[in-house]
Amino acid sequence: MSTDARKPGGEKSSRPPNPRFATLDDYEQITRLEASVGMQTRSADDWRAMWLKNPLWPRVGKDWPIGWILEDTTERVVGSVMSVPSLYQFRGRELMCAIGRSWVMAPEYRGYGLWIMSEYLSFEKADLFMHNTVGEMAIGVMDELSSRVPLGDWETIAYWVTEYHAFAKTALTKYGAPSALAGALAYPAAAAMRLKDALSVKSLPLAPGSITIETIEQFDARFDAFWQELVRENPDKLLAARDSETLRWHYMLPMRNGRLRIYTATRSGLLRAYCILKRHELPGNLSRMRLIDFQSLDRDEDLLPGLLEAARRRCVAEGIGMLEHQGCGLPKMRTLDQHAPYRRKLGNWPYFFTVPDPALKAELSKPEIWDPSAFDGDVSLE
């Protein structure tokens, strides 16, 4: 959940705002508020599509508010938090999940940030709330109201450098080198990094001979059969829906903008594993490809290395600066942790969940229940 909220006790207007449900007609005011604090915004059509194109919307839209807002006495929106419905499977039952996003407050109303978040987390139609882009300033509030996902180190990003010159130039600029000097020094720095990696970084294992690794452009019917088998094989895992219709909706924006990469591993024409990566542009002309989600049906073979190697080679060919994954210590991502040579730390823990029902909360407190990834929250919706 991208946030600009503050801890209670911050700046506060002398007159309390009025809360109400957000509607699709609030687009202009909500996006204006988001833009005022530097948040990324969507076009009106793309913003509304988060709900209207959601496969769940015909089923839940009548009773599901798109979010909560606070208005001042002039009906100006001074706070908002959006709520996108998502479906989960767990032990033979469906769980309705609210994906929180764009929790933002006007500076003079930041003291009411806890109020609007409490309203959002009190929504009775949601069995589960997911937030995986919580910002540093909202950690205190989220630690009071929610729980940290119990599996994985979500403050750590593991990565490969795949375009050394751009990476070196960006790093030198970040540490204070003037642009012209950074450009010149980047060449020897990049050469040194390339040589070090060539000598020390372990190559990813090859895919089994029976496996075909491919890049595809769309989520086809194979993903429906894959999803059904994934649920059957993992009844005790908390799994977000990944049927083809849901995947097309979830990734519609990066797919349309050419920022999504879909890698598949097939055996005898049957889909056995896949991974999804999304491209981001970073300051200083450095780009990165982030692994969003990896799913596999083969328990006896690790199909991740072949998918990663295909992605790494494409990053090199396209001049993308980094291939990365947020979240270390996940059992099925062990190969990535062992082979990615670099780490960087975030400034805060970004991944939280909230469960109103005490019995379900107790079940979800167990690490073995989880299969968390960036797919679970709003980080992969943009």
Secondary structure as the mmCIF struct_conf table of DSSP 4:
data_model
#
loop_
_struct_conf.conf_type_id
_struct_conf.id
_struct_conf.beg_label_comp_id
_struct_conf.beg_label_asym_id
_struct_conf.beg_label_seq_id
_struct_conf.end_label_comp_id
_struct_conf.end_label_asym_id
_struct_conf.end_label_seq_id
STRN STRN1 THR A 3 THR A 3
TURN_TY1_P TURN_TY1_P1 PRO A 8 GLY A 9
BEND BEND1 GLY A 10 GLU A 11
BEND BEND2 SER A 14 ARG A 15
STRN STRN2 ASN A 18 PHE A 21
HELX_RH_3T_P HELX_RH_3T_P1 LEU A 24 ASP A 26
HELX_RH_AL_P HELX_RH_AL_P1 TYR A 27 SER A 36
TURN_TY1_P TURN_TY1_P2 VAL A 37 GLY A 38
HELX_RH_AL_P HELX_RH_AL_P2 ALA A 44 LEU A 52
TURN_TY1_P TURN_TY1_P3 LYS A 53 LYS A 53
TURN_TY1_P TURN_TY1_P4 PRO A 55 LEU A 56
HELX_RH_AL_P HELX_RH_AL_P3 TRP A 57 VAL A 60
HELX_RH_3T_P HELX_RH_3T_P2 GLY A 61 ASP A 63
BEND BEND3 ILE A 66 ILE A 66
STRN STRN3 GLY A 67 GLU A 71
TURN_TY1_P TURN_TY1_P5 THR A 73 THR A 74
STRN STRN4 VAL A 77 PHE A 90
TURN_TY1_P TURN_TY1_P6 ARG A 91 GLY A 92
STRN STRN5 ARG A 93 MET A 105
HELX_RH_3T_P HELX_RH_3T_P3 PRO A 107 TYR A 112
HELX_RH_AL_P HELX_RH_AL_P4 GLY A 113 LEU A 121
TURN_TY1_P TURN_TY1_P7 SER A 122 SER A 122
TURN_TY1_P TURN_TY1_P8 GLU A 124 LYS A 125
BEND BEND4 ASP A 127 ASP A 127
STRN STRN6 LEU A 128 HIS A 131
HELX_RH_3T_P HELX_RH_3T_P4 GLU A 136 ALA A 138
HELX_RH_AL_P HELX_RH_AL_P5 ILE A 139 LEU A 145
BEND BEND5 SER A 146 SER A 146
STRN STRN7 SER A 147 ARG A 148
BEND BEND6 PRO A 150 GLY A 152
STRN STRN8 ASP A 153 VAL A 161
BEND BEND7 THR A 162 THR A 162
HELX_RH_AL_P HELX_RH_AL_P6 TYR A 164 LYS A 174
TURN_TY1_P TURN_TY1_P9 TYR A 175 GLY A 176
HELX_RH_AL_P HELX_RH_AL_P7 SER A 179 SER A 200
BEND BEND8 VAL A 201 VAL A 201
HELX_LH_PP_P HELX_LH_PP_P1 LYS A 202 PRO A 208
TURN_TY1_P TURN_TY1_P10 GLY A 209 SER A 210
STRN STRN9 THR A 212 ILE A 216
BEND BEND9 GLU A 217 GLN A 218
TURN_TY1_P TURN_TY1_P11 ALA A 221 ALA A 221
HELX_RH_AL_P HELX_RH_AL_P8 ARG A 222 GLU A 233
TURN_TY1_P TURN_TY1_P12 PRO A 235 ASP A 236
BEND BEND10 LYS A 237 LYS A 237
STRN STRN10 LEU A 239 ALA A 240
HELX_RH_AL_P HELX_RH_AL_P9 SER A 244 HIS A 250
TURN_TY1_P TURN_TY1_P13 TYR A 251 TYR A 251
HELX_RH_AL_P HELX_RH_AL_P10 MET A 252 ARG A 256
TURN_TY1_P TURN_TY1_P14 ASN A 257 GLY A 258
STRN STRN11 LEU A 260 ARG A 267
TURN_TY1_P TURN_TY1_P15 SER A 268 GLY A 269
STRN STRN12 LEU A 270 LEU A 282
TURN_TY1_P TURN_TY1_P16 PRO A 283 ASN A 285
STRN STRN13 LEU A 286 SER A 296
BEND BEND11 LEU A 297 LEU A 297
BEND BEND12 ARG A 299 GLU A 301
HELX_RH_AL_P HELX_RH_AL_P11 LEU A 304 GLU A 318
TURN_TY1_P TURN_TY1_P17 GLY A 319 GLY A 319
BEND BEND13 GLY A 321 GLY A 321
STRN STRN14 MET A 322 CYS A 328
HELX_RH_3T_P HELX_RH_3T_P5 PRO A 331 MET A 333
HELX_RH_AL_P HELX_RH_AL_P12 ARG A 334 HIS A 339
STRN STRN15 TYR A 342 LYS A 345
BEND BEND14 GLY A 347 ASN A 348
STRN STRN16 PHE A 352 THR A 354
BEND BEND15 PRO A 356 ASP A 357
HELX_RH_AL_P HELX_RH_AL_P13 PRO A 358 LEU A 364
TURN_TY1_P TURN_TY1_P18 SER A 365 SER A 365
BEND BEND16 LYS A 366 LYS A 366
HELX_RH_3T_P HELX_RH_3T_P6 PRO A 367 ILE A 369
HELX_RH_3T_P HELX_RH_3T_P7 ALA A 374 ASP A 376
BEND BEND17 GLY A 377 GLY A 377
HELX_RH_3T_P HELX_RH_3T_P8 ASP A 378 SER A 380
TURN_TY1_P TURN_TY1_P19 LEU A 381 LEU A 381
#
